[in-house]
Amino acid sequence: MRPSSNSSSSEAGADMLSRIAESLYWIGRYVERAEDTARILDVHLQRILADPWTNEETAVRSLFGVMGLPVEAGQVTSAQVVDLLGLDSRNPSSVVGALAAARENARGCREIVSSEMWECLNATYHGLPSARRTVEQQGVHAFFRWVRDRCAVMAGLTDATMSRDEGWVFLVLGRNIERVDMTARLLRTHERAGGSIPSWLTLLRSSGAWETFLRTYRGSLDDRHAAEFLLLDRLFPRSVFAALSAAEGCLADLEPDPGRAGVATDAQRIVGRARTGLEFRGADELINDLGPVLASLEHTCSQVNDAVSRRYFRHTSAVTWSSGAVA
């Protein structure tokens, strides 16, 4: 039976809202991905420079593995890491590629994002062509610092200028799912490095957690405390537990009536299981099982992304790629 014009109009409106929700979700993911990839690369390059005994090729191959990228045969160098994961505009897992994808998604939902958010993303996008010159003239750390600053401005404008409606919930959901994935990848750079105290120090600094960690543990730096802080801390927003809890809250806001039993969606079930798996695991146990725990968290993020897409998104018009995959 041919649908009525009112039915067609209603479906078109639902499709438009789905498209906008998907674009906002991926804006949150891509801005977070750009910032965290810059942090991970900074950690990697600082470790190579600070430790003369580090084998550069081994460290680079390890980083490619952590980021889920294929490693070609032959010698690989830090310069290749910067080119592929920092400056390659065709790679959505790179810093430049993620920022470009975030801007493209924002362009598709201009009616929802604030003018300040759009101007921030647009100005950042138009500043990208000078990224390679910045790297050549001032070094990679200056470029990574600029990226972190621009992403922080975007996050602040998002929180300050968007209404706390469903659009905001989708953006924050995307941000926190990506944060869990990328923090797990950041921690895997330590796990694969063999677990030295200087490596934990670098991780804490790269996460913006150093000062907060010192206040929390009164300067006691060891594997147990650092892992506990970055994985389990309830108050530090970049910890894995805090990001999982925030994502779980977003999913609950999207499904205000879960019914009488269990939870309403697969995404809520997956996130809740991951959160409780961390919450009721001791810090010493986490240290002993760090590799499998981090791999499980990355798998969880992939599962949640698929579940959210099936539940809420009807279109594939948003610029979307999974983390750690080269388009």
Buried (B, 14 or more C-beta within 10 A) or exposed (E): EEEEEEEEEEEEEEBBBBBBBBBBBBBBBBBBBBBBBBBBBBBBBBBBEEBEEEEEEEBBBBBBBBBBBEEEEEEBEBEBBBBBBBBBBEBBBBBBBBBBBBBBBBBBBEEBBBEBBBEBBEEBBEBBEEBBEBBEEEEBBEBBBBBBEBBEBBBEBBEEBBEEEBBBBBBBBBBBBBBBBBBBBBBBBBBBBEBEEEBBBBBBBBBBBBEBBEEBBEEEBEBBBBBBBBBBBEEBBBBBBBBBBBBBBBBBBBBEEEEEEEBBBBBBBBBBEBBEBBEEBEBEEBBEEBEEBBEBBBBBBBBBBBBBBEBBBBEEBBBBBBBBEBE
